[in-house]
Amino acid sequence: MERRRLGRTNLFVSRMGLGLAALGRPGYINLGHADDLARDYDVGAMQERTADVLDAAWAAGIRYLDAARSYGRAEEFLASWLARRRIGPTDVTVGSKWGYTYTADWRTDAAQHEVKQHSLATLERQLAESRGWLGDHLDLYQIHSATLDSGVLDDRAVLERLRRLHGEGLAIGLSLSGARQAETLERALELRLFDTVQATWNLLEPSAGPALAEAKALGWGVMIKEALANGRLADQAVVALAAALAQPWADVVLSGAVTTEQLENNLAALALADERADWPQIAESPADYWARRSALPWQ
């Protein structure tokens, strides 16, 4: 699989990456998630499932792996796999995120699955946790779902800490969420701090595209998440992923596969992206899209 430099960093990534959001915890908002896991939430079984998908991703040439502190045991599972397969820090690029704390206690029926807090104290605690699991493999640390409302892009203490981490050699990025992704990215561009952005872009919600193209033109690495709209586009997964891969500003498109069969299906999008230029015109208004996403149940 083609590898490319991620923006202006010294990191190299594959055209498709693997996100661990749906692999590291039993509950998630992807439609059909419980069935995908065969409702087997045993920790050992989920760790082996994660290892199987990681093995398949590695064999296919995927070299960007994406986790977060709120993805349950994702960092733990990833760290175990990296050690077992003896994959060194220079062989793969690993990103993680801070800002949400996992609170579901390995339950699918928890009243609250995660808590968002973009404070300096959260950054320090979760950075130590991520480094504890990933060590030298941690290449990119991202604010998880930065929004204008959270105030994180105006928090001087947080921004100064991120600048120091950047100066120490850690790439710094942010992920976006919500109907105002483009506005949040415009604010982030002003700060001259971040190396990368990870945003939701799919056939139903392509509104951030122009802002992501601007970030790419300014030297940022750009990653697409939720290309299947949390399962709403699962029945046309190859087309949806291919459309994302075809965007000229996209460095990495994340697969959220939780089975090797899903990953194999997702990988077929690579060829289609190079062959096709006409994509379904099914976009919703950002307000409608994000309202529907917010209503998705954890399962």
Backbone bond lengths (Angstrom), bond angles and torsions (degrees), N, CA, C in turn:
res aa  C-N    CA-C-N  psi(-1)  N-CA   C-N-CA  omega(-1)  CA-C   N-CA-C  phi
1 M - - - 1.451 - - 1.530 109.44 -
2 E 1.311 115.98 141.30 1.458 121.37 -179.64 1.524 111.11 -58.05
3 R 1.328 115.52 136.77 1.460 121.12 173.55 1.522 108.85 -116.39
4 R 1.314 115.91 148.14 1.459 120.44 -177.92 1.520 109.72 -145.89
5 R 1.332 114.97 157.83 1.464 119.49 176.27 1.528 109.04 -69.63
6 L 1.323 116.40 137.98 1.459 121.53 -179.70 1.525 109.06 -87.03
7 G 1.324 115.29 96.75 1.456 120.25 -179.50 1.510 111.54 59.00
8 R 1.332 115.80 -134.40 1.469 120.62 -178.43 1.526 112.35 -94.79
9 T 1.337 117.20 5.86 1.457 120.77 178.64 1.526 110.05 -75.84
10 N 1.317 114.90 175.15 1.457 120.91 173.30 1.526 111.37 -97.43
11 L 1.320 116.05 17.76 1.457 121.70 -179.08 1.524 110.28 -94.02
12 F 1.321 115.60 143.89 1.462 120.67 177.99 1.533 108.77 -117.85
13 V 1.314 114.84 137.16 1.455 120.99 -173.76 1.522 110.21 -131.30
14 S 1.316 115.73 159.17 1.457 121.83 173.61 1.524 109.33 -86.85
15 R 1.308 115.46 159.10 1.457 120.73 -177.78 1.530 111.57 -61.89
16 M 1.309 117.10 -35.08 1.460 121.83 173.09 1.515 108.51 -114.00
17 G 1.317 116.52 138.92 1.451 121.90 176.61 1.513 110.01 -117.15
18 L 1.318 116.22 174.09 1.462 121.42 177.77 1.518 108.97 -118.71
19 G 1.339 116.01 121.26 1.451 121.32 174.41 1.522 110.10 -95.47
20 L 1.328 116.65 141.17 1.462 121.80 -173.48 1.524 113.79 -103.51
21 A 1.328 117.44 14.24 1.469 120.40 -176.44 1.516 112.40 -57.73
22 A 1.325 117.50 -40.73 1.460 121.56 -175.55 1.525 113.07 -92.97
23 L 1.330 117.25 -3.13 1.462 121.57 -179.14 1.524 112.68 -100.85
24 G 1.315 117.57 -25.59 1.453 120.81 -170.70 1.513 115.60 -91.89
25 R 1.336 118.05 -3.21 1.464 121.36 -178.02 1.527 108.95 -150.10
26 P 1.318 118.50 150.87 1.461 119.72 -176.35 1.521 114.08 -72.75
27 G 1.321 118.76 -28.89 1.454 121.75 -179.27 1.511 111.85 -106.04
28 Y 1.336 116.14 134.90 1.461 120.84 175.20 1.519 107.86 -155.03
29 I 1.338 116.99 168.70 1.464 120.56 -175.01 1.523 113.03 -93.24
30 N 1.324 118.95 5.47 1.462 119.84 174.74 1.522 109.98 -67.39
31 L 1.325 116.56 132.56 1.445 120.39 175.80 1.524 109.97 -61.20
32 G 1.318 116.90 133.67 1.466 120.51 179.79 1.512 114.78 79.78
33 H 1.325 118.25 9.52 1.460 120.66 -175.28 1.527 111.87 -60.51
34 A 1.322 117.49 -42.31 1.466 120.13 -179.31 1.521 111.01 -61.39
35 D 1.321 116.48 -42.30 1.465 119.72 178.49 1.522 111.34 -67.35
36 D 1.331 116.91 -37.78 1.466 120.29 178.20 1.526 111.34 -58.80
37 L 1.343 115.69 -36.47 1.461 120.47 179.59 1.517 112.44 -88.49
38 A 1.337 116.71 4.03 1.471 121.78 -176.29 1.525 111.06 53.91
39 R 1.323 115.61 26.32 1.470 123.25 179.80 1.528 112.56 53.39
40 D 1.314 115.90 27.89 1.463 121.98 177.09 1.521 107.73 -102.79
41 Y 1.327 115.79 100.82 1.455 120.53 -173.56 1.528 112.98 -104.24
42 D 1.315 116.97 12.07 1.454 120.69 175.96 1.528 109.23 -57.04
43 V 1.322 116.70 133.15 1.468 120.32 -175.45 1.529 111.25 -58.01
44 G 1.331 116.27 -45.33 1.458 119.47 -179.78 1.519 112.29 -62.69
45 A 1.328 116.10 -40.13 1.463 119.88 179.55 1.515 111.00 -66.14
46 M 1.321 116.29 -39.63 1.462 119.02 179.64 1.518 111.48 -70.10
47 Q 1.322 117.24 -34.19 1.459 119.54 176.64 1.524 110.93 -65.66
48 E 1.333 116.60 -41.45 1.461 119.21 178.49 1.525 111.36 -67.79
49 R 1.338 116.84 -36.69 1.459 120.15 176.09 1.524 109.88 -61.08
50 T 1.339 115.74 -44.99 1.460 119.93 179.06 1.523 110.86 -60.74
51 A 1.327 116.90 -43.15 1.465 120.67 179.17 1.526 111.34 -62.61
52 D 1.324 116.98 -39.16 1.465 120.16 178.74 1.526 111.40 -63.09
53 V 1.333 115.78 -43.64 1.462 119.06 179.93 1.532 110.18 -68.28
54 L 1.322 116.89 -39.83 1.461 119.93 176.90 1.531 111.04 -62.93
55 D 1.320 117.53 -40.39 1.464 120.55 177.01 1.528 110.68 -59.59
56 A 1.331 115.78 -45.04 1.463 119.74 -179.35 1.524 110.97 -66.20
57 A 1.326 116.25 -38.47 1.465 120.43 178.67 1.526 110.61 -64.69
58 W 1.318 115.61 -43.31 1.471 120.06 -179.92 1.526 110.60 -63.31
59 A 1.314 116.37 -44.03 1.465 120.59 -179.83 1.525 111.53 -63.08
60 A 1.332 116.62 -29.78 1.466 121.19 179.90 1.521 113.04 -83.10
61 G 1.324 117.35 -6.13 1.456 120.52 178.60 1.509 115.02 98.10
62 I 1.324 118.45 8.39 1.464 120.85 177.18 1.522 108.97 -71.03
63 R 1.316 115.46 126.93 1.466 120.96 -176.58 1.532 112.71 -129.77
64 Y 1.338 117.31 14.58 1.464 120.08 168.59 1.523 107.97 -123.29
65 L 1.344 116.02 125.43 1.458 123.05 -178.64 1.524 108.36 -123.17
66 D 1.334 116.27 132.45 1.465 121.10 -169.94 1.526 110.83 -123.79
67 A 1.335 116.12 124.82 1.462 122.13 -179.61 1.526 109.48 -129.63
68 A 1.323 116.04 -173.09 1.466 122.43 176.12 1.516 107.81 -164.55
69 R 1.330 115.94 156.70 1.456 119.61 178.50 1.524 111.35 -62.34
70 S 1.318 117.65 -30.07 1.466 120.19 -176.78 1.520 113.18 -85.32
71 Y 1.317 118.15 0.21 1.465 120.11 -179.30 1.526 111.23 -85.79
72 G 1.311 116.79 41.92 1.463 120.28 177.25 1.509 112.54 61.59
73 R 1.333 116.40 -116.72 1.467 122.01 -179.14 1.529 112.32 -101.93
74 A 1.319 117.21 21.45 1.467 120.28 -173.91 1.526 112.11 -57.96
75 E 1.324 117.34 -47.07 1.468 119.24 -179.63 1.527 110.40 -64.26
76 E 1.325 116.80 -39.64 1.467 120.57 178.23 1.527 110.80 -62.51
77 F 1.339 116.62 -47.06 1.465 120.16 179.27 1.527 110.88 -62.13
78 L 1.327 116.02 -42.54 1.459 120.36 -179.31 1.521 111.04 -64.73
79 A 1.334 116.55 -43.83 1.461 120.30 -179.89 1.524 111.23 -60.87
80 S 1.328 116.17 -41.84 1.470 120.40 178.82 1.517 110.68 -62.85
81 W 1.310 116.59 -43.07 1.469 120.54 -179.71 1.525 111.33 -65.08
82 L 1.315 117.31 -44.17 1.461 120.81 179.22 1.526 110.85 -59.38
83 A 1.335 116.20 -41.70 1.462 119.91 -179.60 1.525 111.13 -68.41
84 R 1.336 116.79 -44.32 1.463 120.22 -178.46 1.523 112.17 -64.21
85 R 1.325 116.08 -36.70 1.464 120.41 -178.34 1.536 111.92 -89.24
86 R 1.327 115.59 -1.79 1.466 122.10 179.10 1.533 111.34 53.52
87 I 1.306 114.72 47.96 1.470 121.68 178.68 1.516 108.28 -93.24
88 G 1.314 116.27 119.78 1.458 121.00 -175.98 1.521 112.93 -81.87
89 P 1.331 116.74 164.73 1.462 121.66 -178.36 1.522 114.16 -59.59
90 T 1.318 117.83 -27.71 1.460 119.93 -179.08 1.531 112.59 -86.01
91 D 1.328 116.79 -5.97 1.467 120.43 -176.48 1.522 113.29 -89.69
92 V 1.327 117.21 -16.15 1.455 121.81 -174.02 1.525 108.36 -150.85
93 T 1.325 116.41 153.99 1.460 121.26 174.84 1.523 108.37 -108.21
94 V 1.329 115.71 126.92 1.459 121.81 -176.95 1.523 109.16 -119.30
95 G 1.334 115.27 130.14 1.451 120.93 174.15 1.511 110.16 -118.06
96 S 1.329 116.30 147.78 1.453 120.37 172.23 1.532 108.03 -139.54
97 K 1.325 115.70 179.39 1.467 120.12 -173.58 1.521 110.29 -141.23
98 W 1.330 114.29 155.20 1.462 120.73 176.22 1.527 108.52 -127.75
99 G 1.327 115.83 156.57 1.461 119.99 174.54 1.514 114.30 129.16
100 Y 1.326 117.80 -20.27 1.461 122.24 173.32 1.526 108.15 -118.93
101 T 1.322 115.76 140.76 1.463 121.59 175.31 1.520 109.02 -110.19
102 Y 1.320 116.70 129.54 1.461 122.29 179.20 1.526 109.22 -73.58
103 T 1.327 117.49 126.52 1.462 121.36 -174.46 1.527 113.66 -127.41
104 A 1.329 118.26 7.21 1.469 120.64 -172.65 1.521 113.86 -81.40
105 D 1.335 118.16 -11.32 1.460 121.49 178.12 1.524 111.69 54.78
106 W 1.316 115.68 40.16 1.470 123.46 175.83 1.529 112.27 63.72
107 R 1.319 116.11 30.65 1.462 121.28 177.52 1.523 109.04 -113.03
108 T 1.330 115.89 147.67 1.463 120.23 175.03 1.522 111.73 -91.18
109 D 1.341 116.42 -14.86 1.462 120.47 -177.58 1.526 112.59 -108.51
110 A 1.326 116.14 23.51 1.462 119.96 -179.59 1.526 110.75 -63.55
111 A 1.321 115.83 146.75 1.460 119.65 177.51 1.521 111.08 -66.81
112 Q 1.322 116.83 -31.36 1.465 122.41 178.63 1.520 108.77 -143.96
113 H 1.317 116.26 125.69 1.468 120.32 -174.53 1.520 113.49 -91.81
114 E 1.324 117.15 -25.26 1.457 120.71 -179.58 1.525 109.06 -158.19
115 V 1.328 114.95 153.11 1.459 121.67 179.52 1.518 108.61 -122.64
116 K 1.326 116.43 129.27 1.463 121.49 -178.63 1.523 109.90 -91.87
117 Q 1.333 115.93 130.40 1.464 121.18 177.47 1.527 108.26 -155.66
118 H 1.322 116.37 109.50 1.461 121.27 -177.00 1.529 112.14 -98.03
119 S 1.303 116.97 43.67 1.457 121.61 -179.09 1.523 111.15 -89.02
120 L 1.327 115.87 163.36 1.462 120.77 175.45 1.525 110.74 -61.50
121 A 1.333 116.93 -39.59 1.468 120.22 179.85 1.527 110.77 -61.33
122 T 1.346 117.23 -40.79 1.459 120.52 177.70 1.520 110.69 -64.97
123 L 1.323 116.75 -43.38 1.463 120.53 178.03 1.520 110.91 -57.50
124 E 1.324 117.32 -49.34 1.462 120.18 -177.61 1.525 111.37 -63.05
125 R 1.338 116.75 -44.08 1.460 119.88 -179.14 1.519 111.57 -64.87
126 Q 1.325 116.54 -46.67 1.453 118.83 -175.31 1.526 112.27 -75.20
127 L 1.317 117.85 -29.79 1.459 120.03 174.64 1.526 109.87 -61.88
128 A 1.332 116.19 -44.51 1.467 119.70 178.35 1.524 111.00 -62.31
129 E 1.339 116.47 -39.40 1.466 120.09 178.97 1.527 111.15 -66.00
130 S 1.324 116.66 -45.22 1.465 120.07 179.91 1.517 111.21 -62.76
131 R 1.320 116.04 -43.92 1.464 119.17 178.70 1.520 110.89 -66.58
132 G 1.335 117.00 -32.42 1.449 120.12 177.54 1.515 112.40 -61.61
133 W 1.317 116.70 -37.90 1.457 120.54 178.52 1.522 112.57 -84.14
134 L 1.314 117.03 -44.75 1.467 120.57 -168.22 1.520 113.99 -98.97
135 G 1.320 118.17 -20.70 1.452 121.15 177.95 1.516 113.21 52.98
136 D 1.327 116.11 -131.31 1.465 121.41 -178.07 1.522 113.35 -70.31
137 H 1.327 117.21 -8.22 1.464 119.27 177.66 1.526 112.33 -76.28
138 L 1.327 117.83 -16.79 1.467 120.04 -178.16 1.522 109.17 -74.68
139 D 1.321 116.36 109.66 1.461 122.32 -176.52 1.525 112.97 -103.16
140 L 1.322 116.49 -33.11 1.463 122.29 -171.86 1.517 108.98 -135.75
141 Y 1.327 116.60 124.83 1.472 120.57 178.26 1.514 108.52 -118.53
142 Q 1.346 115.16 125.77 1.451 121.23 -170.39 1.529 112.22 -120.03
143 I 1.327 116.82 142.69 1.457 120.01 167.54 1.522 107.16 -66.56
144 H 1.302 116.80 129.38 1.467 120.95 -176.27 1.531 109.96 -86.80
145 S 1.332 115.39 116.07 1.470 122.25 177.31 1.525 112.29 54.10
146 A 1.325 114.63 57.79 1.467 119.34 174.37 1.524 109.51 -64.84
147 T 1.308 116.51 136.79 1.460 122.23 174.89 1.523 108.20 -136.93
148 L 1.313 115.93 161.25 1.462 119.56 175.72 1.517 110.47 -64.48
149 D 1.324 116.87 -35.76 1.467 120.92 -177.44 1.525 112.62 -67.44
150 S 1.332 117.77 -29.86 1.463 119.46 -177.76 1.521 112.58 -70.78
151 G 1.321 117.01 -20.94 1.463 120.76 178.91 1.507 115.33 78.44
152 V 1.331 118.30 1.93 1.458 120.21 -174.28 1.522 111.87 -65.13
153 L 1.324 118.07 -30.39 1.463 120.29 -178.54 1.522 112.54 -80.01
154 D 1.317 116.39 -0.26 1.471 121.29 175.30 1.519 112.04 -119.50
155 D 1.330 116.54 7.47 1.463 121.35 -178.84 1.532 108.55 -89.25
156 R 1.317 116.20 104.39 1.468 120.39 -174.11 1.524 112.13 -61.78
157 A 1.307 117.05 -38.54 1.468 119.39 -178.51 1.520 111.02 -65.37
158 V 1.328 117.17 -43.36 1.459 120.76 178.31 1.520 110.80 -64.66
159 L 1.322 116.46 -46.44 1.464 120.03 -177.98 1.522 111.52 -63.36
160 E 1.330 117.14 -38.60 1.462 120.04 178.92 1.524 110.69 -66.42
161 R 1.323 116.77 -38.89 1.470 119.26 177.94 1.518 110.49 -65.15
162 L 1.317 116.89 -40.46 1.461 120.25 177.91 1.526 110.81 -64.89
163 R 1.314 117.28 -37.69 1.472 120.04 177.30 1.523 111.03 -63.33
164 R 1.319 117.06 -39.12 1.465 119.70 178.89 1.530 110.29 -66.52
165 L 1.320 116.24 -41.39 1.466 119.30 177.53 1.522 110.79 -62.33
166 H 1.321 115.53 -39.18 1.464 119.85 177.94 1.520 110.29 -62.94
167 G 1.319 115.93 -41.97 1.456 120.24 178.77 1.519 113.13 -64.71
168 E 1.329 116.30 -24.24 1.458 121.24 178.53 1.527 112.03 -84.99
169 G 1.337 116.55 -3.11 1.461 119.45 174.63 1.516 115.94 109.84
170 L 1.330 118.45 -0.32 1.460 121.38 178.57 1.525 109.17 -87.57
171 A 1.313 117.45 126.64 1.466 120.45 175.71 1.528 108.58 -68.62
172 I 1.325 116.32 141.86 1.458 122.14 -175.57 1.525 109.72 -121.32
173 G 1.322 116.17 130.93 1.454 120.65 179.34 1.512 111.52 -139.10
174 L 1.314 114.97 -175.97 1.462 120.34 173.70 1.516 108.70 -146.37
175 S 1.330 115.00 148.55 1.457 119.85 170.63 1.518 107.72 -106.33
176 L 1.332 115.24 156.88 1.460 121.79 -174.19 1.515 110.12 -119.84
177 S 1.322 115.22 159.66 1.450 120.70 176.70 1.517 108.81 -159.14
178 G 1.324 116.29 152.07 1.446 120.50 174.56 1.513 113.84 96.92
179 A 1.327 114.91 169.86 1.464 121.63 -174.71 1.519 113.22 -67.43
180 R 1.347 117.77 -13.99 1.464 120.98 -178.17 1.533 111.69 -108.45
181 Q 1.320 116.68 32.70 1.463 119.77 179.13 1.524 112.00 -53.89
182 A 1.335 116.91 -46.01 1.463 120.82 -176.45 1.521 111.04 -62.32
183 E 1.326 117.27 -42.11 1.469 120.35 179.36 1.523 110.98 -64.58
184 T 1.335 115.98 -40.93 1.462 119.48 178.71 1.524 110.67 -63.20
185 L 1.311 116.83 -41.18 1.458 120.66 179.07 1.526 111.16 -65.44
186 E 1.313 117.67 -40.06 1.466 120.51 177.83 1.521 110.07 -59.17
187 R 1.329 117.58 -41.06 1.464 120.96 177.75 1.532 110.16 -65.29
188 A 1.334 117.19 -42.50 1.459 120.45 -179.76 1.524 111.71 -63.52
189 L 1.319 117.08 -35.89 1.462 120.79 179.15 1.519 111.70 -61.31
190 E 1.313 116.92 -30.70 1.460 121.30 -178.96 1.528 112.61 -69.85
191 L 1.320 117.18 -22.09 1.457 121.26 -171.93 1.522 113.69 -81.12
192 R 1.315 117.74 -17.94 1.473 122.02 179.97 1.531 111.72 51.40
193 L 1.317 114.99 48.03 1.456 122.28 -178.85 1.520 112.36 -124.22
194 F 1.306 116.63 -41.86 1.464 120.79 -167.03 1.528 112.80 -85.88
195 D 1.334 113.49 148.57 1.466 121.36 177.06 1.523 111.93 -98.00
196 T 1.329 116.69 -29.48 1.457 120.67 -172.40 1.518 111.64 -141.64
197 V 1.317 114.73 160.56 1.462 121.95 171.51 1.519 108.66 -136.24
198 Q 1.326 115.47 140.85 1.458 122.54 176.18 1.523 106.69 -122.57
199 A 1.326 117.04 119.66 1.458 120.86 -172.50 1.517 111.41 -133.64
200 T 1.322 115.27 155.35 1.452 121.05 171.42 1.528 108.90 -75.49
201 W 1.319 115.17 123.66 1.468 121.80 172.47 1.518 106.60 -144.50
202 N 1.303 116.29 126.46 1.456 120.47 174.85 1.519 109.45 -156.21
203 L 1.309 117.00 178.35 1.459 121.53 -175.87 1.526 112.32 -64.43
204 L 1.326 116.43 -23.62 1.458 119.85 177.07 1.528 112.39 -87.66
205 E 1.330 117.48 -26.49 1.470 122.22 -176.07 1.528 110.88 -138.82
206 P 1.351 116.39 78.00 1.465 120.85 -178.44 1.533 113.50 -98.24
207 S 1.329 118.15 13.95 1.463 120.07 -168.32 1.524 114.38 -65.61
208 A 1.332 117.94 -24.58 1.468 120.12 -178.68 1.525 112.67 -79.49
209 G 1.324 117.81 -4.92 1.462 121.12 -175.30 1.518 115.66 -50.29
210 P 1.341 119.67 -53.16 1.470 119.41 -178.94 1.531 113.33 -59.98
211 A 1.329 117.88 -39.03 1.464 120.48 178.52 1.524 110.89 -67.97
212 L 1.308 117.36 -37.31 1.463 120.55 177.42 1.523 110.95 -67.24
213 A 1.323 117.21 -36.68 1.469 120.53 175.53 1.523 110.45 -63.74
214 E 1.328 116.79 -38.30 1.465 120.27 177.48 1.521 110.86 -64.04
215 A 1.339 116.54 -43.85 1.467 120.13 178.52 1.522 111.03 -60.43
216 K 1.328 116.31 -42.74 1.459 120.59 178.54 1.527 110.77 -61.17
217 A 1.332 116.79 -42.45 1.462 120.69 -179.18 1.522 111.67 -64.37
218 L 1.329 116.80 -26.07 1.459 121.27 179.84 1.529 112.58 -90.54
219 G 1.335 117.03 6.23 1.454 120.46 174.17 1.507 115.99 99.00
220 W 1.319 117.66 6.06 1.457 120.46 178.08 1.523 110.83 -77.55
221 G 1.330 116.28 152.71 1.448 121.02 165.93 1.514 108.43 -84.16
222 V 1.325 117.22 138.85 1.467 121.49 -175.27 1.522 109.74 -123.33
223 M 1.333 115.40 127.78 1.458 122.09 179.29 1.522 109.89 -122.90
224 I 1.324 116.31 140.85 1.458 122.62 177.54 1.521 109.38 -104.53
225 K 1.331 115.42 129.33 1.459 121.76 172.45 1.526 109.31 -116.23
226 E 1.306 115.76 164.03 1.469 122.73 175.20 1.533 112.48 56.25
227 A 1.318 116.08 40.20 1.470 120.01 178.50 1.526 111.94 -64.77
228 L 1.340 116.70 -21.24 1.458 120.42 178.07 1.522 111.99 -99.97
229 A 1.326 116.62 12.28 1.471 121.97 175.48 1.523 111.59 53.54
230 N 1.333 115.67 48.06 1.466 121.80 178.53 1.527 112.78 53.71
231 G 1.330 115.02 37.58 1.455 121.18 175.50 1.514 114.53 96.01
232 R 1.315 118.00 -9.36 1.466 119.53 179.37 1.528 111.23 -66.60
233 L 1.331 117.13 -24.02 1.462 121.63 179.01 1.527 111.91 -108.94
234 A 1.318 116.92 17.59 1.465 120.09 -175.95 1.522 112.56 -62.12
235 D 1.336 117.08 -30.01 1.458 118.82 -178.37 1.518 112.63 -74.64
236 Q 1.315 117.01 -9.84 1.463 121.62 174.22 1.528 109.37 -132.85
237 A 1.317 114.31 46.16 1.462 120.93 -172.35 1.521 113.15 -59.71
238 V 1.313 117.50 -43.74 1.463 119.69 -176.11 1.524 110.58 -63.54
239 V 1.315 116.94 -44.60 1.466 120.75 179.23 1.527 110.38 -64.97
240 A 1.323 117.33 -44.19 1.460 120.84 -177.97 1.527 111.32 -63.13
241 L 1.328 116.66 -44.27 1.464 119.79 178.70 1.522 111.34 -68.64
242 A 1.322 117.07 -38.38 1.461 120.21 178.51 1.519 111.17 -62.54
243 A 1.327 116.99 -39.77 1.460 120.40 177.83 1.521 110.73 -60.97
244 A 1.324 116.81 -40.12 1.455 120.31 177.71 1.527 111.36 -67.35
245 L 1.322 116.45 -44.49 1.460 121.01 179.42 1.526 112.05 -62.61
246 A 1.326 117.07 -27.88 1.469 121.27 -177.71 1.517 113.47 -77.79
247 Q 1.326 117.62 -10.50 1.462 119.02 179.80 1.531 109.32 -68.40
248 P 1.326 119.08 124.75 1.468 120.75 -172.81 1.521 114.36 -65.74
249 W 1.326 116.51 -18.00 1.470 119.87 -178.93 1.535 112.75 -93.80
250 A 1.318 117.70 -2.93 1.466 121.07 -175.46 1.524 111.24 -88.82
251 D 1.321 116.89 120.30 1.461 121.03 175.78 1.522 111.30 -84.28
252 V 1.331 116.79 -41.42 1.460 122.40 -176.39 1.524 108.76 -137.17
253 V 1.322 116.19 136.80 1.460 121.98 169.86 1.526 107.04 -115.92
254 L 1.316 116.15 126.30 1.458 120.49 -176.28 1.528 111.86 -85.59
255 S 1.308 115.50 132.80 1.454 122.37 166.97 1.518 107.42 -91.34
256 G 1.321 116.29 137.53 1.460 120.55 176.28 1.514 111.43 -106.96
257 A 1.323 117.16 28.42 1.466 122.04 -175.72 1.527 111.61 -58.04
258 V 1.344 115.55 142.04 1.460 120.38 174.83 1.525 112.15 -118.20
259 T 1.321 116.62 2.19 1.463 121.48 172.69 1.518 107.93 -135.48
260 T 1.328 115.83 157.21 1.467 119.08 178.26 1.525 110.31 -66.02
261 E 1.337 117.16 -29.94 1.457 120.14 178.44 1.527 110.66 -66.67
262 Q 1.325 116.57 -42.65 1.457 119.66 177.22 1.526 111.09 -62.56
263 L 1.323 116.38 -41.13 1.459 119.65 -179.89 1.525 110.51 -63.36
264 E 1.318 117.07 -43.94 1.463 120.28 178.86 1.528 110.68 -59.27
265 N 1.322 116.55 -41.79 1.450 121.31 177.35 1.524 111.02 -63.40
266 N 1.327 116.28 -43.46 1.463 120.61 179.62 1.520 112.16 -61.45
267 L 1.323 116.47 -38.63 1.461 120.68 -177.42 1.527 112.65 -65.33
268 A 1.322 117.14 -22.56 1.464 120.04 177.57 1.519 111.77 -63.96
269 A 1.325 116.65 -18.77 1.465 120.73 179.69 1.521 112.36 -66.84
270 L 1.321 118.00 -24.11 1.464 120.56 -178.10 1.522 111.44 -60.76
271 A 1.312 116.64 -44.73 1.460 120.13 179.90 1.521 111.05 -69.61
272 L 1.327 117.16 -41.51 1.460 120.38 -178.34 1.523 111.58 -64.38
273 A 1.314 117.29 -34.93 1.464 120.96 -179.39 1.519 111.86 -60.84
274 D 1.326 116.89 -30.23 1.463 121.55 -178.93 1.523 112.65 -88.21
275 E 1.339 116.48 -10.62 1.458 120.03 -175.47 1.519 113.57 -106.24
276 R 1.320 116.70 -24.53 1.464 120.79 -170.05 1.522 110.87 -117.87
277 A 1.310 117.15 146.19 1.467 121.47 179.17 1.521 112.53 -125.78
278 D 1.336 117.89 -12.39 1.467 120.66 -179.75 1.519 108.82 -102.55
279 W 1.323 115.65 124.97 1.456 120.71 -176.11 1.522 109.74 -121.13
280 P 1.311 118.70 149.74 1.467 121.45 -179.83 1.530 111.57 -55.28
281 Q 1.307 115.94 136.77 1.467 122.00 178.95 1.523 108.09 -98.34
282 I 1.308 116.90 86.76 1.463 121.54 -173.48 1.529 112.04 -128.07
283 A 1.321 117.12 20.55 1.465 120.71 -175.04 1.524 111.93 -62.29
284 E 1.332 114.71 142.01 1.452 122.96 173.13 1.527 108.65 -102.31
285 S 1.299 117.68 168.43 1.458 119.48 172.22 1.523 107.79 -68.91
286 P 1.341 118.44 145.06 1.471 119.34 178.56 1.521 112.93 -53.68
287 A 1.327 117.27 -39.41 1.464 119.62 -179.29 1.525 111.10 -61.87
288 D 1.328 116.64 -44.54 1.460 119.89 179.96 1.523 110.99 -66.70
289 Y 1.324 116.09 -43.06 1.465 119.37 -178.41 1.525 110.86 -59.88
290 W 1.325 117.03 -49.84 1.458 120.00 -174.96 1.516 111.86 -71.94
291 A 1.317 117.76 -28.37 1.466 119.83 174.00 1.526 110.26 -64.91
292 R 1.331 116.27 -42.33 1.465 119.91 178.69 1.535 110.75 -67.46
293 R 1.320 116.47 -39.13 1.468 118.62 178.58 1.519 110.60 -63.33
294 S 1.310 117.29 -41.89 1.464 121.24 -179.60 1.523 112.28 -62.66
295 A 1.343 115.85 -26.28 1.459 119.89 -177.99 1.526 113.17 -86.61
296 L 1.336 117.88 -5.79 1.468 119.98 -179.35 1.536 110.06 -65.78
297 P 1.318 117.68 135.79 1.470 120.53 -179.43 1.521 111.89 -80.31
298 W 1.326 115.80 148.39 1.467 120.23 170.46 1.511 107.20 -76.65
299 Q 1.336 116.51 132.28 1.466 120.39 -177.65 1.522 109.41 -148.15
